[in-house]
Amino acid sequence: MIHSLSTQTIAPLDQPADDGGLSLVQFERMFTEIRNQPAWRARADKEMEYVDGNQLDSEVLRRQAAIGMPPAIEPLIGPAIEAVLGLEAKTRTDWRLTADGLDGDDVADALNEKLNHAERQSGADKACSDAFKTQCCVGIGWVEVMRETDPFKPFPYRCEAVHRNEIFWDFLSKKPDLSDARYLVRRRWTDIAQAKLMFKDHAELIDRAAGRWTDRYELSTDGGTSTDMGRAWDEQRGSSIEEQEWMDSENGRVCLFEVWYRRWVEVVVLRSQDGRVEEYDEANEMHNEALATGATQPQRAIIAKMRRAYWMGPHKLHDGPTPYPHQDFPYAPFIGHREDRTGVPFGLVRGMVYLQDNVNSAISKIRWGLSAIRTERTRGAVAYSDEVFRQQIARPDADIILDANHMSQPGAKFQVFRDFQLNEQQYKMLMDARLGIERASGITSSFAGQRGTATSGVQETTQIEQATQSLASLMDQFKYGRTKVGELLLSLIIEDMIGKPEIVTIRGNAVLPDRDVAINQPVMDETGATMLTNDVSRTRLKVALNDVPSTPSFRTQQLAAMSEAFKAMPPQYQDVALPHLLSLMDIPNKQEIIQAIQEAKSQPSPEQVQAEWERGYKDRELLARYNPEKLAAEVKKLTAEAVETGIKSAFGAVQAGQLIAQMPQIAPVADVVMQNAGYQLPTPAGVDPNFPQPNIAVPPGPVNPGDTSPQTPTDPTSQQGGAVVGANMGINTMREDSVPA
């Protein structure tokens, strides 16, 4: 064993380093502050024992056994707490992400899908329910949100409840999420072998410290020893932390302290025009460009940086910045009620313990009194000792042997009395103690699912509503803690998605189809720079709890209300509401049924089929009667006839004009003939066709003098009756009719 160490091999006590590490002095000061906090954990443990039904301690049982009183327990606290836990499970809500701005709705929808998936796979619902139980009972519960360390687990995140006695926090903190707390310490006993695997660089230190430094001897302490071991021994020897608080050498275990603490530093932050704030980084070119262009305004601020350290008693095993992207504790508190001056947490059980003791003691006394036997006898009346006699007389089949000599003496007496009766005062006191638990907790019998004092359904509903109202403050604190768990889980999801292009499929429901949202997709802007669309690192989000519960009981209530409304709808509205009604039912193959109904709804009804057939029949009949090819041919024929008629009309007009020009005296005769035939002037008047007219008359062609035709006389030169005159006169002339002679 090392008995002394030279000053050359001893390093000075750990002081605050430049990086803000936690020194031993600071850790011991933190330890001392925790020891001086108000005592509340033992009382909380006792209250949880009452919830579990362990309500009689050893001293009470010993005293009852001494007087022959049977132990009696009527657990009223446990069922009352179970009713409150049932309320949480029945009204459980889902996380809902909303974009804190005008844009980012697609990113919020995609992250909301991932967050709800993580809620189911990470065990967040179970962890929050376990924390709510201790929050309801003793006023405090914890949920740890962390990354899964086991690579074989199917999901990368894990949420689990942590026992209240493992967590110590800064009691000077006033905020419910501990955002102003200086530190949070988790204490947990671990096997030495596991601790050595976790901190391989300190394996020798763990072996030495757990073995009380008895496994190595040195001939001389001047040299030949590890300088780190020498400092560790000195720190352990001079530390105010007792060995029993962190070392169990007999069982091979050590206690590790996981210390989360804040260091306040002064930094330069950049505030953009949209309200986003980031810490300035000199190596970030975008930050420097934003400063140069005036897009952001720099300002100095004092902020808290989260750090994590591991201690094994006075030995520091690790100290570094937080591994998480947020600057919060990875433990979400679920606080019920806190004392005003001390900040000690407490729950509903505190006011129920005394009344539970009254119920138990009253039942024990009543049972003892009903079975008690009172005897009056003179000394020596029975042939037993007093102890044996008391045991015999208490038996239902007691057989008492009297002393005949003693009973024959004058004044000898032996009498047995069973005159104890349950009076009204005792029964009222018992019932008052039972009702007192309801008054102290606000949890009525109707709320707990038992028969109460209500005589109608309206009264029972009113009592349940009143009990729910009395728990509103507790449920609001639970909602706050559950929201904090969602924020911590969301930060891990966003960190794993930053800069990674991904297509997120948002699952629809029985009515809405699925849709895809592209996240972190690189695109080129007008300047040629690459940017990401739907960037999850730049979208401002906030986590809230959906106001609509998603539990089966609530869906049943929705189904009942929707069914009544469906009955009163007109038929045309029922077709629209039927898929929504089926989506509330818990039936097999619900999606397939709704899809089949929607496909059937898109098909025409018999009336529509009949009407469509009739329209088609009429169309076919019209098509048969009015063939398009036949109609086209008829149109062409009518067009040709119109052209022919126009040509004939024009030719007749030319002929009439020629005759009138040659014989003007026939024009009046023609007018009388037309009038007698019924001709009327057109209204409006016709349009002049403006036929082209030649400038000169066509000369007559030459006549062969040797022509012997009857139309040409023998003398071609004769001007009167000669061949030339004959060729240009008469009906059948050898010139164009339109040219005057």
Salt bridges, closest charged atoms under 4 A:
ASP14 OD2 - LYS316 NZ 2.77
ASP19 OD2 - ARG307 NH2 3.81
GLU33 OE2 - ARG182 NH2 2.42
ASP45 OD1 - ARG164 NH2 2.77
GLU47 OE2 - ARG43 NE 3.64
GLU59 OE2 - ARG62 NH2 2.63
GLU74 OE1 - ARG434 NH2 3.09
GLU88 OE2 - ARG92 NE 3.37
ASP106 OD1 - ARG515 NH1 3.98
ASP109 OD2 - ARG515 NH2 2.63
GLU119 OE2 - ARG482 NH2 2.58
ASP125 OD1 - ARG482 NH2 2.78
ASP130 OD2 - LYS126 NZ 2.72
GLU144 OE1 - ARG186 NH1 2.89
GLU148 OE2 - ARG158 NH1 3.55
GLU160 OE1 - ARG158 NE 3.99
GLU166 OE1 - ARG186 NE 3.04
ASP170 OD2 - ARG182 NE 2.86
GLU204 OE2 - ARG208 NH2 3.19
GLU204 OE2 - ARG216 NH1 3.75
ASP207 OD2 - LYS196 NZ 2.93
ASP215 OD1 - ARG208 NE 3.99
GLU218 OE2 - ARG216 NE 2.78
ASP234 OD1 - ARG237 NH2 3.24
GLU235 OE2 - ARG231 NE 3.91
GLU243 OE1 - ARG212 NE 3.60
GLU245 OE1 - ARG35 NH2 2.93
GLU250 OE2 - ARG212 NH1 3.96
ASP274 OD2 - ARG276 NH1 2.82
GLU278 OE1 - HIS287 NE2 3.00
GLU279 OE1 - LYS305 NZ 2.68
ASP319 OD1 - ARG307 NH2 3.30
ASP319 OD2 - LYS316 NZ 3.74
ASP328 OD1 - ARG262 NH2 3.92
ASP328 OD2 - LYS484 NZ 2.88
GLU339 OE2 - ARG350 NH1 3.01
GLU376 OE2 - ARG374 NH1 2.95
GLU376 OE1 - LYS413 NZ 2.86
ASP386 OD1 - ARG377 NH2 3.05
ASP397 OD2 - ARG395 NH2 3.18
ASP419 OD2 - ARG374 NH2 3.08
GLU424 OE2 - LYS428 NZ 3.21
ASP432 OD1 - ARG439 NH2 3.51
GLU495 OE1 - ARG147 NH2 2.38
ASP496 OD2 - ARG147 NH1 2.95
GLU502 OE2 - LYS114 NZ 2.96
ASP514 OD2 - ARG507 NH1 3.39
GLU564 OE2 - LYS567 NZ 3.71
ASP586 OD1 - ARG555 NH2 3.85
GLU612 OE1 - ARG615 NH2 2.36
GLU621 OE2 - ARG625 NH2 3.50
GLU644 OE2 - LYS648 NZ 3.38
